[in-house]
């Protein structure tokens, strides 16, 4: 037991600091990906219910692609394809050399694409759950499309979509482990390196399991708090659209 404590400790022979940096990278990657995925998902959901056929088609193609491709393949396409595209652009301006896309940025973009393709369906279901009378009432009192969305639709949309988005956040936390294959120093990569060097795979992969479980428990706590807040605000008397 003393040997294991030393290996996972923060001393000169321990891997604790490396794993802690991996944990930080994982959390930062998930937090950076979340707003990108939410914004893209919201825009794609708007496109899916647009009156413009080309927008609906483009939005459906987008979700079909990124929901159909394996997440790992999407990551490879963004990382290696992005590097190739940047090299082509630089070649046009006379620069010759090897260019690589930042692994963190590639992971953020790839996971953002995947997250947005699923979150768009959550947003779309939430849009469809809001009665059309809400829109009609807002237009009747002179609100613009933007005002209707911001003051009437969006507050209801967030409350309806919250459970589904919370589940997607949990999936996103686990999907961050994929970036270890493009040499980003996340939890899984750091524990994998430690396992190979020390020849103690069960110990370090067990530590990785415990860290991911801890992140899930912490996330569940905050999600429950947010859902409780949303449920409480939902029970309050909602202001009439006409009163606005």
C-alpha positions in Angstrom: 0.0 0.0 0.0 2.9 2.4 0.8 4.2 1.8 -2.8 0.9 2.7 -4.3 0.6 5.8 -2.1 4.0 6.9 -3.4 3.1 6.3 -7.0 -0.1 8.4 -6.9 1.3 11.0 -4.6 2.8 14.4 -5.4 6.4 13.5 -4.5 9.3 13.2 -6.8 8.4 9.5 -7.6 4.7 10.1 -7.8 2.4 10.9 -10.7 -0.1 12.9 -8.7 0.9 16.3 -10.3 0.7 14.9 -13.8 -2.7 13.4 -13.2 -3.9 16.7 -11.6 -2.8 18.6 -14.8 -4.7 16.0 -16.8 -7.8 16.6 -14.7 -7.5 20.4 -15.2 -7.2 19.9 -19.0 -10.3 17.6 -19.0 -12.4 20.1 -17.1 -11.2 23.1 -19.1 -11.9 21.2 -22.4 -15.4 20.3 -21.3 -16.2 23.8 -20.1 -14.8 25.3 -23.3 -16.8 23.0 -25.5 -20.1 23.5 -23.7 -20.9 27.1 -24.9 -19.8 26.2 -28.4 -22.0 23.1 -28.5 -25.0 25.0 -27.0 -24.8 27.9 -29.4 -24.4 25.8 -32.4 -27.1 23.4 -31.3 -29.5 26.3 -30.7 -28.8 27.8 -34.2 -29.2 24.4 -35.8 -32.5 23.9 -34.0 -33.6 27.3 -35.3 -32.6 26.3 -38.8 -34.5 23.0 -38.6 -37.8 24.9 -38.0 -37.0 27.7 -40.4 -39.4 28.6 -43.2 -36.4 28.5 -45.6 -36.1 25.0 -47.2 -32.3 25.4 -47.7 -31.7 26.2 -44.0 -33.8 23.2 -43.0 -31.9 20.9 -45.4 -28.5 22.2 -44.2 -29.4 21.8 -40.6 -30.6 18.2 -41.2 -27.5 17.3 -43.1 -25.3 18.8 -40.3 -27.0 16.7 -37.6 -27.0 13.6 -39.8 -23.3 13.8 -40.3 -22.2 14.5 -36.8 -24.6 12.1 -35.2 -23.8 9.4 -37.7 -20.0 9.6 -37.5 -18.1 8.1 -34.5 -16.8 10.8 -32.2 -13.3 9.5 -32.6 -13.5 9.7 -36.4 -14.8 13.3 -36.1 -11.8 14.1 -33.9 -9.4 12.7 -36.4 -11.0 14.6 -39.3 -10.8 17.9 -37.4 -7.3 17.4 -36.1 -5.6 16.0 -39.2 -7.9 17.6 -41.8 -7.5 20.9 -40.1 -3.7 20.6 -40.2 -3.9 19.8 -43.9 -6.2 22.7 -44.6 -3.9 25.1 -42.7 -0.9 23.8 -44.7 -2.7 24.3 -48.0 -3.6 27.9 -47.0 0.0 28.7 -46.0 1.3 27.1 -49.2 -0.8 29.6 -51.2 1.1 32.4 -49.6 4.4 30.8 -50.1 5.1 29.2 -46.7 6.5 25.7 -46.8 6.6 23.7 -43.7 4.7 21.4 -41.4 1.8 22.9 -39.5 -0.3 21.2 -36.8 -3.6 22.3 -35.4 -3.5 22.8 -31.6 -4.8 19.6 -30.0 -6.9 21.4 -27.4 -8.6 23.5 -30.1 -9.1 20.5 -32.3 -10.7 18.6 -29.4 -12.9 21.6 -28.5 -14.1 22.0 -32.1 -14.7 18.3 -32.8 -16.6 17.7 -29.5 -18.5 20.9 -30.1 -19.7 19.6 -33.4 -20.8 16.3 -31.8 -22.4 18.0 -28.8 -24.3 20.5 -31.0 -25.7 17.8 -33.2 -27.4 16.2 -30.2 -28.3 19.4 -28.3 -30.0 20.7 -31.5 -32.5 17.8 -31.1 -33.1 18.7 -27.4 -33.7 22.3 -28.3 -36.0 21.3 -31.2 -38.1 19.2 -28.9 -38.2 22.1 -26.4 -39.3 24.5 -29.2 -42.1 22.1 -30.2 -43.3 21.9 -26.6 -44.0 25.6 -26.4 -47.5 26.4 -27.5 -47.8 28.5 -30.7 -50.1 30.8 -28.9 -47.0 32.1 -27.0 -45.7 33.4 -30.3 -49.0 34.7 -31.5 -49.7 36.6 -28.3 -46.2 38.2 -28.3 -46.6 39.3 -31.9 -50.1 40.6 -31.1 -48.8 43.1 -28.5 -46.1 44.3 -30.9 -43.0 42.4 -29.9 -40.4 41.8 -32.6 -39.1 38.3 -33.4 -36.0 39.0 -31.3 -38.0 40.3 -28.4 -40.3 37.4 -28.5 -37.4 35.0 -28.5 -35.6 36.7 -25.7 -38.5 37.6 -23.4 -41.1 34.9 -24.0 -39.6 31.8 -25.7 -36.1 31.5 -24.4 -36.9 31.4 -20.6 -39.4 28.6 -21.2 -37.0 26.8 -23.7 -34.2 26.6 -21.1 -36.4 25.1 -18.5 -37.8 22.5 -20.9 -34.4 21.6 -22.4 -32.4 21.5 -19.2 -32.8 17.8 -18.3 -31.7 16.7 -21.8 -28.8 19.1 -21.9 -27.7 17.9 -18.4 -27.5 14.4 -19.8 -25.4 15.6 -22.8 -23.0 17.3 -20.4 -22.4 14.0 -18.7 -21.7 12.4 -22.1 -19.4 15.3 -23.0 -17.3 14.8 -19.8 -16.7 11.2 -20.8 -16.1 12.0 -24.5 -13.2 14.3 -23.5 -11.2 11.1 -22.9 -11.0 10.7 -26.7 -8.5 13.6 -27.0 -5.8 11.4 -25.5 -5.3 9.9 -28.9 -4.1 13.2 -30.3 -1.6 13.6 -27.5 -3.6 16.1 -25.4 -2.6 15.6 -21.8 -6.0 14.8 -20.3 -6.8 12.4 -17.5 -6.7 9.2 -19.6 -3.5 10.1 -21.4 -1.7 10.9 -18.1 -2.8 7.8 -16.4 -2.0 5.7 -19.4 1.6 7.0 -19.5 1.9 6.3 -15.7 0.5 2.8 -16.2 3.1 2.0 -18.9 6.1 3.5 -17.1 5.3 1.9 -13.7 3.8 -1.3 -15.0 0.8 -0.7 -12.7 -2.1 -0.4 -15.1 -4.8 -1.5 -12.7 -3.8 1.2 -10.2 -3.7 4.1 -12.6 -6.7 3.1 -14.6 -8.5 2.6 -11.4 -7.5 6.2 -10.4 -8.9 7.4 -13.7 -12.2 5.6 -13.1 -12.5 7.3 -9.6 -11.7 10.7 -11.1 -14.4 10.4 -13.8 -16.9 9.1 -11.2 -16.0 12.1 -9.0 -16.6 14.5 -11.9 -19.9 12.8 -12.6 -21.0 13.1 -8.9 -20.0 16.7 -8.7 -21.8 17.5 -12.0 -24.9 15.6 -10.8 -25.0 17.8 -7.7 -24.8 21.0 -9.6 -27.3 19.8 -12.2 -29.7 18.9 -9.4 -29.3 22.4 -8.0 -30.0 24.0 -11.3 -33.0 21.8 -12.0 -34.4 22.6 -8.6 -34.0 26.3 -9.3 -35.6 25.9 -12.7 -38.5 23.8 -11.2 -39.0 26.5 -8.5 -39.1 29.3 -11.0 -41.5 27.3 -13.2 -44.0 27.0 -10.3 -44.0 30.8 -9.9 -46.9 32.5 -11.7 -45.7 33.2 -15.2 -46.3 36.8 -16.4 -48.9 37.0 -19.1 -47.6 37.7 -22.6 -50.2 40.4 -22.9 -48.8 42.2 -19.8 -45.5 42.6 -21.6 
